[in-house]
């Protein structure tokens, strides 16, 4: 949040940040509750997610009503959740949308973590432990090199 009605995208792999919402009073974009979503920013974010693959860990914060109730936004990211595209995916989903999210996921979910005001400050350590533990089994002894990760033999992930 950069303001009461502003959301931003942060691309972790590139460090780029840009607004996801438009000023509410300008009439542009898709209205969603108290936000007005910028379609161009949503498309840019989806292209960025696709461009970051294959990857060891994919983090999407958040998939929400736009995706699960309206079928828009970053819903296509669910088709990217395959072992050949990302080994571990961390998806942030509101509790009231969890059942819908679980129905749409392409594979089994091994861990659901409920974040509360009481435990949210400990989540970084929990997520680090979970992703490290999962990645160790995939990497065996050594993580892939940059050359191996960009080798044309790597499967298409989008």
C-alpha positions in Angstrom: 0.0 0.0 0.0 1.3 3.4 -0.9 -2.0 5.1 0.3 -5.4 4.2 1.4 -6.5 3.0 -2.1 -3.1 2.3 -3.7 -1.5 -1.1 -4.2 1.9 -1.8 -5.9 3.6 -4.7 -7.6 7.1 -5.6 -6.6 8.9 -8.0 -8.9 11.3 -9.8 -6.6 13.5 -11.2 -9.4 14.1 -7.7 -10.9 13.4 -5.3 -8.0 11.0 -3.3 -10.2 8.0 -1.7 -8.5 4.9 -0.1 -10.1 1.4 0.8 -9.2 -1.3 -1.9 -9.5 -4.2 0.4 -8.8 -5.4 3.7 -10.4 -6.7 6.7 -8.6 -10.3 5.8 -7.6 -11.8 9.0 -8.8 -10.5 9.0 -12.4 -13.0 6.4 -13.7 -10.4 4.2 -15.4 -9.6 0.6 -14.7 -11.8 -2.2 -13.2 -13.4 -1.4 -9.9 -12.9 -4.0 -7.3 -14.2 -3.1 -3.8 -12.3 -0.1 -2.7 -9.7 -0.4 -5.4 -9.6 0.4 -9.1 -7.3 -2.1 -10.8 -5.0 -1.1 -13.7 -5.4 -3.6 -16.5 -2.0 -2.8 -18.0 -0.2 -3.3 -14.7 -2.0 -6.7 -14.2 -0.9 -7.8 -17.6 2.7 -6.6 -17.0 2.7 -8.5 -13.7 1.5 -11.7 -15.4 4.2 -11.3 -18.1 6.8 -10.8 -15.3 5.6 -13.9 -13.5 5.9 -15.9 -16.8 9.3 -14.4 -17.5 10.7 -15.4 -14.1 10.2 -19.1 -14.9 11.6 -21.6 -14.5 12.4 -20.7 -10.9 13.1 -22.5 -7.6 10.5 -20.5 -5.6 7.5 -18.6 -7.0 5.8 -16.1 -4.7 2.5 -14.5 -5.5 0.9 -12.1 -3.0 -2.0 -12.2 -3.5 -4.6 -14.1 -5.5 -7.9 -12.7 -4.4 -11.5 -11.9 -5.4 -10.3 -10.6 -8.8 -9.0 -14.0 -9.6 -11.3 -16.4 -7.8 -14.6 -14.5 -8.0 -14.2 -12.7 -11.4 -11.8 -15.0 -13.2 -9.5 -12.2 -14.1 -6.1 -10.8 -12.9 -3.4 -13.3 -12.2 -5.5 -16.5 -12.4 -3.4 -17.9 -15.3 -0.5 -18.2 -12.8 -2.2 -21.4 -11.6 -1.3 -23.1 -14.8 2.4 -22.4 -14.1 2.4 -24.4 -10.9 4.2 -27.4 -12.3 7.4 -29.1 -11.1 9.2 -28.2 -14.3 8.4 -24.5 -13.8 8.8 -24.0 -10.1 9.6 -26.3 -7.3 7.9 -24.4 -4.5 5.1 -21.9 -4.9 4.0 -19.6 -2.1 0.5 -18.2 -2.8 -1.2 -15.7 -0.5 -5.0 -16.3 -0.5 -7.6 -14.8 1.9 -9.2 -17.4 4.2 -12.6 -16.8 2.7 -11.3 -17.7 -0.8 -9.2 -20.7 0.3 -11.8 -23.4 -0.7 -12.1 -21.8 -4.2 -8.3 -21.6 -4.5 -7.8 -25.2 -3.5 -10.3 -26.3 -6.1 -8.4 -24.5 -8.9 -4.9 -25.6 -8.0 -3.5 -28.1 -10.5 -1.9 -30.4 -8.0 -1.8 -31.4 -4.3 -1.2 -28.8 -1.7 1.0 -30.0 1.1 0.9 -27.0 3.5 -1.7 -24.4 4.3 -0.5 -21.7 6.7 -3.0 -19.4 8.4 -1.5 -16.1 9.0 -2.9 -14.1 12.0 -2.0 -10.9 13.8 -0.3 -13.1 16.4 1.9 -15.2 14.1 2.5 -12.9 11.1 5.8 -11.6 12.4 7.2 -15.2 12.4 6.1 -16.0 8.9 9.4 -15.2 7.2 11.2 -17.8 9.2 8.5 -20.4 8.6 8.4 -19.8 4.9 12.2 -19.8 4.7 12.3 -23.1 6.5 9.6 -24.6 4.3 11.1 -23.5 1.0 14.6 -24.4 1.9 13.5 -27.9 3.0 11.6 -28.5 -0.2 14.4 -27.1 -2.5 17.1 -29.2 -0.9 15.4 -32.4 -2.1 15.1 -30.9 -5.6 18.6 -29.5 -5.8 20.3 -32.5 -4.3 23.8 -31.2 -3.5 24.2 -28.2 -5.7 21.7 -25.6 -7.0 21.6 -25.3 -10.7 23.9 -22.7 -12.3 22.6 -19.7 -14.2 23.6 -21.4 -17.4 21.6 -24.5 -16.5 18.6 -22.4 -15.6 18.6 -20.6 -19.0 19.5 -23.6 -21.1 17.1 -24.0 -24.0 16.3 -27.6 -22.9 14.4 -26.2 -19.9 10.7 -26.7 -20.5 8.4 -23.9 -21.6 6.6 -22.7 -18.6 3.8 -20.6 -20.2 
